[in-house]
């Protein structure tokens, strides 16, 4: 997306459709960052701040995309 452009209604609908397609998958921090269009550092920062909560499988940390998006738009 170009710098300075607002995230319009059309883009929001496209984003929501993409989220619906992958919403029930567990994804790692790298994949989540690509999906949301942010850096991995931002994902880790949100996790440490408690903004997003991962699912843990042993030492592995995964996220459910739909849960993360729902948490961030509140």
Protein Blocks (a to p, Z undefined) as FASTA:
>chain_A
ZZhiacdfklmmmmmmmmmmmmmpccdfklmmmmnopafklmmmmmmnomaccddehjac
cddfklmmmmmmZZ
